[in-house]
Amino acid sequence: MKLKLICAAMSLMLLCTACGAATSTSSEAEATPSPSPEDVMTSDTFKEASQYDYQDYSDSQGIDENGMFTGVRALDYVTLPENYKEMTATKADIAPTDEQIQWGLDSLVGQYAPAANGDTVNVDYVGSVDGVEFVGGNTNGMGSNIVLGSGTFIPGFEEGIVGHKVGEHFDITVTFPEDYRDSTDGAGNPIKLAGAEAVFSITVNHISYGWELTDEWVKENLKDSTYDVSTVEQLKNYVTSTLQDSLKEGYVVESVVKGSTFGDTVPEPVLDYMVCRYLSSINQYAEMENVPLEQFVQDRGFASIDELLAYNEQNIVHAANTQLVFQALAEDSEQQLDPAAAAEYNEYVESYGQPYVNQYALNRQVIKMLTNGLKVSES
């Protein structure tokens, strides 16, 4: 299962990068920068924000047992490129960069090697004093890079991360210096931080290691794992191959989406789903700060939730179009959901619901069809 999760993480990173879609919660948060004062943002694409029931959003809403949007025929809206079953690419198109390979190595090693001084870690944290969260003490899912042992953060913070691995969640208790500046809660009430004891809830997202990976370390830690590798070269070859498969998937999806044409209006059930998913994600950050969503977006420079939607219209419509392309491919190629393939993701049913899991499994079938038909040349 650890192998599957790491491969999935690599695939998600590359696929989202290739398609330009904001699909994860952190990506959605990144899609909400403060607008310029001169921007006038309105949209005829969306209904008023108050008409979207994002607070009761569920991942499986509006998706049927076959993994398709209920009552929607995607081919009525999407015109697919004629050559989608026989696309071409060069080796350079699907070759991972050195940076991507290093990211993959770090992600894999992070499952086994705890963070140490000299490592650069990316963490999310939420800080509170006497149980009250304070402004400036929350990464809001954006992540923060820290060189452990650098002394950049308050005493005890970096030390509390040492020894933890990627994916771990934990709390640390620290005391602010006596001369530390004060802050406020989400409602603007003052919170004294100078000399105060604070609790930070931390999640380790990624670790870039400050030490050289050796054959001895790989053999000791990975020879008897699911990877069955004994040398750095074998490990790098494994990571490169996995990333190449992910890049191939990203390439075919991006090619089909770019080569498709779309109707003037996104089917309402699909657009509503994507808007509710987006607003639900942003609302989670507002809840972390214990403020209403309207205030949360205003604090970031938007006049209203409607203006926030208008600002992110392109991302939301792109996400809707991408999923409609997946469904159109399944319809055109007469792909039927393979129950056995869907069963591989049973562990996620409780969190996301069976329809959503079925949609994900069907998407994976479609991607496999596309990559199987891809012809790769030297140049």
C-alpha positions in Angstrom: 0.0 0.0 0.0 2.9 2.4 0.7 4.1 1.8 -2.8 0.7 2.7 -4.2 0.4 5.8 -2.2 3.8 7.1 -3.3 3.1 6.4 -6.9 -0.3 8.1 -6.6 1.4 11.2 -5.1 3.8 11.4 -7.9 1.0 10.9 -10.5 -1.1 13.6 -8.9 1.8 16.1 -8.9 2.6 15.6 -12.5 -0.9 15.2 -13.8 -2.1 18.3 -12.2 0.9 20.2 -13.4 0.4 19.0 -17.0 -3.3 19.8 -17.0 -3.1 23.0 -15.2 -6.1 22.1 -13.0 -6.4 23.1 -9.4 -7.6 19.8 -7.9 -6.1 19.6 -4.5 -6.9 21.7 -1.5 -3.5 23.3 -1.5 -3.8 24.1 -5.2 -7.2 25.6 -4.7 -5.9 27.8 -1.9 -3.1 28.9 -4.2 -5.7 29.8 -6.8 -7.0 32.6 -4.5 -4.3 35.3 -4.5 -5.4 38.9 -3.6 -6.7 40.7 -6.6 -5.4 44.1 -7.7 -7.5 47.0 -6.6 -8.2 48.0 -10.2 -9.6 44.6 -11.1 -13.4 44.4 -11.6 -14.4 40.8 -11.4 -17.8 39.6 -12.5 -18.9 36.4 -14.1 -21.9 35.3 -16.2 -20.8 31.7 -15.8 -21.8 31.2 -12.2 -25.0 31.7 -10.2 -24.8 33.8 -7.1 -22.6 32.1 -4.5 -25.5 32.0 -2.0 -27.2 29.5 -4.4 -24.5 26.9 -4.1 -24.9 24.5 -1.2 -21.1 24.1 -0.7 -21.5 23.6 3.1 -23.2 20.3 2.5 -20.9 19.3 -0.4 -20.0 15.6 -0.7 -17.5 14.2 -3.2 -20.0 11.7 -4.5 -22.9 14.1 -5.0 -24.4 14.0 -8.6 -22.3 11.0 -9.6 -24.0 7.7 -10.5 -22.9 4.1 -9.7 -21.1 3.9 -13.0 -18.8 6.8 -12.2 -20.5 9.3 -14.5 -22.4 12.5 -13.8 -26.1 11.7 -13.4 -28.2 12.8 -16.3 -25.2 14.2 -18.3 -24.0 12.9 -21.7 -20.6 14.4 -22.0 -20.4 13.8 -25.8 -23.3 16.3 -26.2 -20.8 19.0 -24.9 -17.4 17.7 -25.8 -16.0 17.0 -29.3 -12.9 14.8 -28.9 -9.9 14.8 -31.2 -10.2 12.1 -33.8 -6.7 10.6 -33.1 -7.1 10.2 -29.3 -6.6 6.4 -29.5 -3.3 6.8 -31.5 -1.4 9.8 -30.2 2.4 10.3 -30.6 5.1 11.7 -28.3 8.9 12.0 -28.3 11.0 10.6 -25.5 11.8 14.2 -24.5 8.0 14.8 -24.0 7.8 12.3 -21.2 11.3 12.5 -19.7 11.4 13.6 -16.0 13.7 16.4 -15.1 16.5 16.1 -12.5 14.4 18.2 -10.1 11.4 15.8 -10.5 13.6 12.7 -9.9 15.1 14.3 -6.8 11.5 15.1 -5.6 10.6 11.5 -6.1 13.6 10.2 -4.3 13.0 12.6 -1.4 9.3 11.5 -1.2 10.2 7.8 -1.1 13.1 8.2 1.4 10.8 10.3 3.6 8.7 7.3 4.3 11.8 5.7 6.1 14.2 8.4 7.2 13.2 10.9 9.9 14.0 14.6 9.4 17.3 15.8 10.9 19.2 19.0 11.3 20.3 20.2 7.9 17.3 18.9 6.1 14.8 21.2 4.4 11.2 20.3 5.4 7.9 21.5 4.1 5.3 21.5 6.8 1.8 22.8 7.5 1.0 24.1 10.9 -1.8 25.6 13.0 -0.8 27.5 16.1 -2.9 28.4 19.1 -2.6 30.0 22.5 -5.0 28.8 25.2 -6.9 27.0 22.5 -7.4 30.1 20.3 -5.8 30.2 16.9 -3.9 33.4 16.0 -3.3 35.3 12.8 0.1 34.4 11.4 0.2 31.1 13.1 -1.4 29.1 10.3 0.0 28.1 6.9 -3.5 27.6 5.5 -2.5 24.5 3.7 0.1 26.4 1.6 3.1 24.8 3.3 6.3 26.4 4.7 9.9 25.4 4.0 12.2 25.2 7.0 15.9 24.4 7.2 16.1 22.4 10.4 18.7 23.7 12.8 18.8 27.2 11.1 17.2 28.9 14.1 14.8 30.7 11.8 11.7 29.8 13.9 11.1 30.4 17.6 13.1 28.1 20.0 11.7 24.6 20.2 9.8 24.7 16.9 12.5 23.3 14.6 13.7 20.9 17.3 10.1 19.5 17.6 10.1 18.5 13.9 13.4 16.6 14.1 12.8 12.9 14.1 9.5 12.9 12.3 8.8 11.5 8.8 6.7 12.5 5.8 3.0 12.3 6.4 3.2 12.4 10.2 0.9 14.6 12.2 1.8 15.8 15.7 1.7 18.7 18.2 4.6 20.6 19.7 4.5 23.0 22.6 6.7 26.1 22.5 7.1 29.4 24.4 7.3 32.6 22.5 10.2 35.0 23.3 9.4 37.8 25.8 9.9 40.4 23.0 7.7 38.7 20.4 5.1 40.8 18.7 1.5 40.2 19.6 -1.2 39.1 17.2 -5.0 38.7 17.0 -7.6 36.0 16.5 -9.7 35.7 13.4 -12.2 38.3 14.7 -9.5 40.9 15.4 -9.3 40.4 19.2 -5.8 40.9 20.6 -3.8 37.8 21.6 -0.6 38.3 23.6 2.2 36.1 22.2 5.2 37.5 24.1 6.2 34.9 26.7 3.1 32.8 25.9 3.0 29.1 25.7 1.6 27.9 22.3 0.7 24.6 20.7 1.4 24.0 17.0 -0.3 21.1 15.2 2.1 20.1 12.5 2.0 18.0 9.3 5.2 17.0 7.5 4.6 17.3 3.8 8.0 16.8 2.3 11.7 16.4 3.3 14.7 17.4 1.1 17.6 15.6 2.8 20.8 17.3 3.6 22.8 14.1 3.5 24.0 11.9 0.6 22.0 8.8 -0.2 24.2 5.7 -0.1 24.0 2.1 -1.3 24.3 1.0 2.4 21.3 3.0 3.4 19.2 1.8 0.5 20.1 -1.8 1.2 19.4 -1.6 4.9 16.1 0.2 4.5 14.6 -0.8 1.2 15.9 -4.3 0.2 13.1 -6.1 2.1 10.4 -3.5 1.3 8.0 -3.5 -1.5 10.6 -1.7 -3.7 13.2 -4.5 -3.4 16.1 -2.3 -4.3 19.7 -2.5 -2.9 21.6 0.4 -4.5 21.1 4.1 -5.2 21.1 3.4 -8.9 18.3 0.8 -8.7 16.3 3.2 -6.5 16.8 6.1 -9.0 15.9 3.8 -11.9 12.7 2.9 -10.1 11.8 6.5 -9.4 12.6 7.6 -12.9 10.4 4.8 -14.4 7.5 5.7 -12.1 7.8 9.4 -13.0 8.0 8.6 -16.7 4.8 6.6 -16.4 3.2 9.6 -14.7 4.5 12.1 -17.3 3.1 9.8 -20.0 -0.3 10.0 -18.3 -0.1 13.7 -18.0 0.9 14.1 -21.6 -2.0 12.1 -23.0 -4.6 13.8 -20.8 -3.2 17.3 -21.6 -3.2 16.4 -25.3 -6.8 15.2 -25.4 -8.1 18.2 -23.3 -6.2 20.7 -25.5 -7.4 18.9 -28.7 -11.1 18.9 -27.6 -13.6 21.5 -28.3 -16.4 22.4 -25.9 -19.9 23.7 -26.0 -20.6 27.3 -24.9 -22.1 26.3 -21.6 -20.8 23.7 -19.1 -23.6 21.3 -18.1 -25.1 22.8 -15.0 -24.8 19.6 -12.8 -21.0 19.5 -13.5 -20.4 23.2 -13.0 -22.4 23.2 -9.8 -20.3 20.2 -8.6 -17.0 21.9 -9.3 -18.1 25.2 -7.7 -19.3 23.5 -4.6 -16.0 21.5 -4.4 -14.0 24.6 -4.7 -16.0 26.7 -2.2 -16.1 23.7 0.2 -12.3 23.6 0.1 -11.9 27.3 0.7 -14.5 27.1 3.5 -12.3 24.6 5.3 -9.6 27.2 5.6 -12.1 29.8 6.9 -13.2 27.3 9.5 -9.6 26.8 10.6 -9.5 30.5 11.3 -12.9 30.3 12.9 -14.4 33.0 10.6 -17.2 33.0 8.1 -16.3 32.4 4.5 -17.4 35.9 3.5 -15.0 37.4 6.0 -12.2 35.0 5.0 -12.3 36.1 1.3 -12.6 39.8 2.2 -9.5 39.5 4.4 -7.7 38.4 1.2 -8.8 41.3 -0.9 -12.0 40.1 -2.5 -15.2 42.1 -2.1 -17.4 39.0 -1.9 -17.5 35.2 -2.5 -19.0 36.0 -6.0 -15.8 38.0 -6.8 -13.7 35.1 -5.6 -15.5 32.8 -8.0 -15.2 35.3 -10.9 -11.4 35.5 -10.2 -11.1 31.7 -10.4 -13.5 31.1 -13.2 -10.9 29.8 -15.6 -9.6 27.2 -13.1 -13.1 26.0 -12.2 -14.3 25.7 -15.8 -11.0 23.9 -16.7 -11.6 21.4 -14.0 -15.1 20.8 -15.2 -14.0 20.4 -18.8 -11.3 18.0 -17.9 -13.7 15.7 -16.0 -16.1 15.9 -18.9 -13.4 14.9 -21.3 -12.8 11.8 -19.1 -16.5 10.9 -19.3 -16.7 11.6 -23.0 -13.7 9.3 -23.6 -15.5 6.6 -21.6 -18.7 7.1 -23.6 -17.0 7.2 -27.0 -14.9 4.1 -26.4 -17.8 2.4 -24.6 -15.7 1.9 -21.5 -17.6 0.2 -18.7 -16.5 0.5 -15.1 -14.6 -2.6 -14.1 -15.8 -3.6 -10.6 -12.6 -5.3 -9.8 -10.6 -2.2 -10.6 -12.9 -0.1 -8.5 -12.5 -2.5 -5.6 -8.8 -1.7 -5.4 -9.8 1.7 -3.9 -12.3 0.3 -1.4 -10.3 1.8 1.5 -11.4 5.3 0.2 -15.1 4.6 0.0 -15.8 5.7 3.6 -14.1 9.0 3.0 -15.3 9.8 -0.5 -18.3 7.6 -1.2 -18.6 4.8 -3.7 -19.7 6.9 -6.7 -16.7 9.2 -6.4 -14.4 6.1 -6.1 -16.1 4.6 -9.1 -15.5 7.8 -11.1 -11.8 7.8 -10.1 -11.5 4.1 -11.2 -13.2 4.8 -14.5 -10.8 7.8 -15.1 -7.9 5.4 -14.5 -9.3 3.0 -17.1 -9.5 5.8 -19.6 -6.0 7.0 -18.9 -4.7 3.4 -19.3 -6.5 3.2 -22.7 -4.8 6.4 -23.8 -1.3 5.5 -22.7 -1.6 2.0 -24.3 -2.3 3.7 -27.6 0.5 6.3 -27.3 3.4 5.8 -29.7 6.8 7.2 -28.5 9.6 8.1 -30.9 13.2 9.2 -30.5 12.5 12.7 -31.8 
